[in-house]
Amino acid sequence: MMWLLGCQLVGEVMVRSLDLPVPGPVIGMVILFGLLQWRRPDTGAGLLRVSDRVLRHLQLLFIPPGVGIVAYLGAVREDALPITGALLVSWLAGLVAVGVLVALLTRRRSAA
């Protein structure tokens, strides 16, 4: 658990000290990914056991965003059209990106 929290702390410190427009936990996840690629923990490592436990209770991580939406329901209601548009455009962009990637990989596999 200290690896997860430590990487998040480093990400937060980097964001605040460098005034980056990215959330600290995102930077922390990138740092954690880099550490995991560099270090390659064993299958029984504590970090992997903790991450399995966190994933088992993933539904609890949806509570803070839900509370935030309820707390700022007025602001969400006022900006419902831009929020809906952004959600639809980002969903469509992700769908197109996955479709193009699958088509490229399918062509590449059939050519080999």
Secondary structure, DSSP 8 states (H G I E B T S, - for coil): -HHHHHHHHHHHHHHHHHT-SS-HHHHHHHHHHHHHHHH---TT-HHHHHHHHHHHTGGGGGHHHHHHHHHTHHHHHHTHHHHHHHHHHHHHHHHHHHHHHHHHHHHHHHH-
